[in-house]
Amino acid sequence: MGWSPENAANAYLDTLKLRSQGHGRRNEAQKSVEPESIEFISALAAGMGAKLIVQISPEASQSTVALAAAARQTGGRLVCILPEEESLASTKEVIEESGLNDMVEFKVGDPYELLPEYENIDFSLVDCKSDSYTGLLKLIDVNPRSSVVVANHLEGGKEGLRGDVRGLNKGAVRSLKRPIGEGMEVTMIGKMDEFGTMASPEPKRAAKGGGRRWWSRKKSKWVKKIDESGEEHIFRLPQSL
């Protein structure tokens, strides 16, 4: 999968528009990830051309809408795994109101049983509020060529993806933590010679030892877009992954 700045920019603006209309906020807790991270994950999923996107969350959120918007850009699909049947109706309503229902496939049940059904996942997001999140992260069968795993709502010393990764044989794991909202860790997975560099809001320094690093801002560019209301948005996007 090559990086598409155009897809990333379109998903970013699509998500921005949907958020401005209030889509996805109904089930959102008062304390949540900050808005810029929502557009970030949408642009990242769309820009990398993710076809199979999987989210595990107790209910729909702005992140669900953002990932569905990314799937619309790539022609892919978002699989939304919900642990409880009670949240299905309200979750479907949120997606239908956003006009993204064709992009989303809902699965209700035990995530530990449903997640292994999906292989070579291009982009995944796991809500880490539950104490069982660590096991779910290890169950994700990633696309070894290029994949992104997002651990959302990391707080209280919780850690994201660590150690073994399903579907990964010989590859390089790079992790970029974004200290915003309640905590979000973005882990980029792929072979070293096929990875580009992902944009970061601030320069980071490399950590000592191991394969986990803080990556500096390189190979990125500024993109200017004007939405339907005439408002101008300027943001930074990586040119490749």
Protein Blocks (a to p, Z undefined) as FASTA:
>chain_A
ZZdfklmmmmmmmmmmmmmnopoklmpcfbdcdfklmmmmmmmmmmnopabdcdddfbdc
fklmmmmmmmmmnopacddddfbfklmmmmmmmmmmnopmmmpccdedjfklmmmmpghi
fbdcddfkbmklmmmmmmpccdfkbccdddehiaehiacdehjaehiabdcdddddddeh
jbpaddddddfklpccdddfbdcdddeeijbdcdddehiacdddddfkopacdddddfbZ
Z
